[in-house]
């Protein structure tokens, strides 16, 4: 999914030194975790096993291959690829009926686009689900997508964000990591973004994030602005935690 926004547009000076924003999807832009959990429970139950809320929590934010391994351990006699396909199919079907947007996400995405700040989606979901959600956003919301099938090592490894940054560097002159904000809701996500060297913002949703001095944290994106994101680039993580 490419942007129709010309890359020679200048970011509004009010938002300097922010150069770009990289977004997680599940739990950050959309509240799909209940859909994933139900799909996991249904799949395990189909083969006579049980899947607890605690089991589901261990998969939040992780690469799909990791989660598929846990489901195999729970008694699902399918290949990793078959498990991923089953889960994505059910979640995508639910999304086609209703997309549960997270508060403030669409509004902040729209403001960033209006003011020339490039955004990239960095998700462990695969294209069929990511595209189903992106089709419900204005064209050009994201410059491109990095999805789970594009990397060898998913979150919490830094590879997804490193790939996004490297690709974006070809579109944004003089891009540097300490001027790029990554927005995440889960521990694997913030771990990935921080390890990649990005300015990391945690907005916890399904599970709380443990305290950390190397990232920022907001309770919600509701009411937040592009100026708020720009301020993270020049502030220390500890001073921005609220």
C-alpha atoms as one frame of an Amber mdcrd trajectory, in Angstrom:
protein
   0.000   0.000   0.000   1.849   3.057  -1.243   1.193   6.672  -0.473  -0.031
   9.138  -3.070   1.656  11.945  -1.128   4.638  13.445  -2.996   7.822  12.834
  -1.049   9.107  16.364  -1.639   6.425  17.776   0.668   7.941  19.529   3.634
   6.874  18.667   7.159   5.130  21.596   8.802   7.884  23.489  10.700   5.780
  23.367  13.861   6.479  19.635  14.069  10.227  19.690  13.541  12.368  17.810
  14.403   9.907  14.887  13.940  10.752  13.126  10.664   8.362  10.148  10.629
   6.061   7.964  12.732   6.030   4.163  12.624   2.814   2.540  13.830   1.980
  -0.846  15.254  -1.512  -2.006  14.252  -3.156  -4.583  16.575  -3.849  -2.937
  19.918  -2.511   0.439  18.764  -4.679   1.466  15.809  -7.337  -1.219  16.173
  -8.507  -3.211  19.193  -8.304  -6.608  17.521  -6.886  -8.510  20.487 -10.345
  -9.888  21.471 -10.704 -11.195  17.902  -7.305 -12.925  18.071  -8.020 -14.430
  21.480 -11.363 -15.828  20.370  -9.790 -17.289  17.234  -7.115 -18.965  19.371
  -9.669 -20.391  21.807 -11.872 -21.674  18.974  -8.940 -23.379  17.267  -7.666
 -25.114  20.415 -11.191 -26.174  21.414 -11.714 -27.710  17.967  -9.013 -30.245
  18.831 -10.199 -30.883  22.377  -7.784 -28.626  24.227  -8.183 -25.560  26.399
  -6.781 -22.069  26.003  -6.854 -19.724  28.965  -6.723 -15.939  29.114  -3.212
 -16.312  30.517  -2.228 -18.378  27.479  -3.664 -15.687  25.216  -1.778 -12.943
  27.040   1.524 -14.676  26.304   0.897 -14.165  22.580   0.044 -10.443  22.629
   2.390  -8.532  20.353   4.447 -11.585  19.412   5.287 -12.826  15.938   2.598
 -15.121  14.547   5.093 -17.962  14.132   5.822 -17.803  17.862   2.129 -17.930
  18.700   1.558 -20.827  16.320   4.194 -22.806  18.210   2.356 -22.207  21.476
  -0.882 -23.404  19.903   0.846 -26.551  18.686   2.002 -27.150  22.259  -1.633
 -26.764  23.328  -2.591 -29.669  21.093  -3.385 -28.151  17.692  -2.080 -30.746
  15.188  -1.547 -28.323  12.310   1.539 -26.807  10.735   2.638 -23.319  11.690
   1.436 -22.041   8.314  -1.964 -23.710   8.699  -2.438 -22.249  12.174  -1.531
 -18.732  11.023  -3.912 -19.005   8.075  -6.766 -20.170  10.298  -6.274 -17.379
  12.814  -5.901 -14.636  10.219  -8.969 -15.854   8.324 -11.191 -15.623  11.420
  -9.823 -12.267  12.546 -10.150 -10.804   9.046 -13.752 -12.016   8.850 -14.516
 -10.254  12.132 -12.785  -7.087  10.954 -14.882  -7.118   7.775 -17.967  -6.878
   9.978 -16.643  -4.304  12.438 -13.322  -2.557  12.943 -12.826  -1.594  16.612
 -10.689   1.541  16.264  -8.550   2.620  19.196  -9.337   6.096  20.590  -7.437
   8.895  18.914  -5.511   6.766  16.407  -7.343   7.779  13.234  -7.415  11.412
  14.241  -3.670  11.476  14.879  -2.950   9.649  11.623  -5.038  12.204   9.736
  -3.247  15.149  11.348   0.168  13.699  10.542  -0.804  13.167   6.910  -2.240
  16.673   6.597   1.038  18.118   7.836   3.396  16.068   5.689   4.716  13.689
   8.361   5.219  10.266   6.728   3.783   7.223   8.517   4.563   3.521   8.092
   2.631   0.528   9.429   4.829  -2.072  11.165   2.706  -5.065  12.125   3.203
  -8.756  12.801  -0.122  -9.422  11.070   0.016 -10.471   7.436  -1.120  -8.482
   4.367  -4.666  -9.859   4.111  -5.552  -8.441   7.542  -3.386  -5.327   7.377
  -4.838  -4.370   4.001  -8.401  -4.987   5.180  -7.853  -2.398   7.902  -5.869
   0.040   5.764  -8.641   0.077   3.158 -10.835   1.716   5.789  -8.346   4.582
   6.186  -7.828   7.426   3.678  -5.594   6.581   0.729  -2.002   7.543   1.433
  -2.285   7.210   5.205   0.840   5.022   5.134   3.841   5.292   2.846   4.066
   1.492   2.890   3.438  -1.502   5.141   5.874  -3.844   6.865   4.016  -7.058
   7.690   4.972 -10.198   9.567   5.630 -12.240   6.443   8.334  -9.776   5.340
  10.780 -10.531   8.159  12.666 -13.577   9.374  12.517 -12.494  13.032   9.407
 -10.789  14.311   8.864  -8.601  17.333  10.429  -8.399  19.934  13.439  -8.618
  17.576  14.278  -5.209  16.034  14.180  -6.523  12.449  10.647  -5.250  11.615
  11.472  -1.681  12.633  14.930  -1.819  11.096  13.358  -2.870   7.797  10.794
  -0.063   8.006  13.481   2.515   8.748  15.769   1.322   5.964  12.961   1.462
   3.404  11.787   4.855   4.618  15.319   6.228   4.384  14.996   5.881   0.623
  12.016   8.257   0.679  12.951  10.759   3.395  16.267  12.609   3.003  18.608
  12.603   6.005  16.353  10.310   8.043  17.819   9.530  11.467  16.488   7.141
  14.093  16.370   9.590  16.969  13.893  11.717  14.998  11.509   8.836  14.234
   8.778   7.872  16.730   7.429   4.311  16.955   4.041   3.813  18.626   3.361
   0.442  20.274   0.982  -1.077  22.838   2.754  -4.310  23.842   6.012  -5.307
  25.499   7.284  -7.221  22.418   6.474  -4.145  20.345   8.222  -1.553  22.491
  11.160  -3.931  22.907  11.472  -4.217  19.128  11.262  -0.472  18.523  13.664
   0.424  21.318  16.200  -2.167  20.149  15.999  -0.648  16.675  17.105   2.677
  18.144  13.848   4.580  17.588  12.119   7.047  19.880   9.593   4.651  21.389
   6.128   5.528  22.680   4.162   2.912  24.610   0.380   3.256  24.741  -0.575
   0.118  26.690  -3.977  -1.370  26.083  -4.590  -5.068  26.640  -1.741  -5.503
  29.120   0.217  -2.955  31.168   3.815  -2.241  30.262   6.522  -2.675  32.887
   8.310   0.529  33.917  11.270   1.449  31.724  13.508   4.461  31.443  14.261
   4.106  27.727  10.821   4.919  26.323   7.879   7.276  26.688   4.390   6.224
  27.773   0.924   7.729  27.314  -2.343   6.342  28.647  -4.140   7.007  25.352
  -3.810   8.644  21.940  -7.135  10.407  22.414  -6.599  14.156  22.438  -2.967
  13.829  21.393  -1.515  15.809  18.494   1.375  15.831  16.045   2.971  18.492
  18.243   2.854  16.085  21.185   4.714  13.468  19.122   7.269  16.043  18.018
   7.927  16.932  21.643   8.995  13.330  22.327  11.948  13.730  20.009  13.455
  16.431  22.184  12.388  15.208  25.624  13.814  12.460  27.832  11.666   9.329
  28.243  11.405   9.722  31.997  10.119  13.259  31.658   7.446  12.202  29.182
   5.971   9.315  31.158   2.466  10.185  32.370
